[in-house]
Amino acid sequence: MTVQREERWLVATRSAHVAYEVERGWFRLSLAPERLVTGAQAVAGLTVAEIAADWNALLWEDDANVAVVWKLIGAQAKPLGLDPLEAVIRCEQSEWPTTAAEWAVWSR
């Protein structure tokens, strides 16, 4: 799992979710667009998106390994003030623009 910086964008490599730096140190995160987040929070959110994309349907299996993954998700969702389930649901929904091109149009 990797989050890369591309100018004003933070991009998840395995997920379509992104974060856009609105002003120095403050980002608009595609899975929580209603608020501004710090860089650390943006990276945490994109990490959740990466985990959710990697595990996909397996997240809903009843297995000890999956329980560990949910704990990892919870640790990353906590800085955003989200519980793990809400964070994953936000990652899976597609109401908000989630690509750099969509965000460029949406944020005008």
Secondary structure, DSSP 8 states (H G I E B T S, - for coil): --EEEETTEEEESSSS-EEEEEETTEEEETTSTTSEEEHHHHHHHHHHHHHHHHHGGGGGS--HHHHHHHHHHHHHHGGGT--HHHHHHHHH--SS--SHHHHHHHT-
